[in-house]
Amino acid sequence: MKRPIPGKQQPELDANLTDAQSIDVQYGLEPVIDTSLSAGHGGAPGGVQFHVVQCPYCGESFETQLDTSSDSARYIEDCQICCQPIEFRLEVDHAGVLQALSTLRSD
């Protein structure tokens, strides 16, 4: 456990914060994104969505974050299991709704 630094004032905790949020504030942690609360689950327009994809190398499934706020895109992301580079191809319509997602080997 962290020891308080003498003379350093601890941040005030807001009574409206949940236990998890108050712990984040107290220890200076980044907030955790709760995917169950994401409005993007299932193809909602614009923003961040979470999707389960299967690695084309090791075959394992993992959940990854997709940004559909800026048109269609192609990018490389490493597999969270085997660390191989996966090419993601997102097709997004003019309203920001994900139309298609493909994952390909990058080699």
C-alpha positions, 0 to 999 in steps of 0.5 A, spaced: 500 500 500 502 506 498 504 511 504 502 518 504 507 523 502 508 528 508 505 535 506 502 532 500 494 533 500 490 527 498 485 528 493 478 530 495 473 524 494 466 526 491 460 523 494 457 521 488 463 517 485 462 509 485 467 505 489 471 503 483 471 511 481 473 513 488 479 508 488 481 510 481 481 518 483 485 516 490 490 512 486 491 516 480 489 510 475 486 511 468 478 509 468 476 502 466 472 501 460 466 497 462 464 494 455 457 492 458 455 499 458 458 501 451 452 504 447 456 501 441 455 494 442 451 491 436 452 496 431 450 503 434 452 509 430 459 512 431 464 512 436 467 506 440 464 499 439 467 492 442 467 486 438 470 479 439 474 477 433 478 471 431 486 471 430 487 468 423 494 466 426 492 462 433 485 461 432 483 464 439 478 469 440 479 476 443 475 482 444 477 489 441 475 496 441 473 499 434 473 506 432 467 507 427 467 515 428 471 516 422 469 512 416 472 506 413 479 504 415 485 499 415 490 498 420 494 493 424 493 491 431 497 485 434 493 479 437 492 479 444 494 472 445 499 470 440 502 477 438 502 476 431 500 482 427 493 482 424 490 487 419 483 490 420 479 492 415 473 496 417 467 498 413 463 504 416 457 507 412 456 515 412 452 515 419 458 511 422 455 504 423 459 498 422 457 495 415 463 490 415 469 487 419 475 483 416 481 480 420 487 478 415 494 475 416 499 481 415 504 476 412 
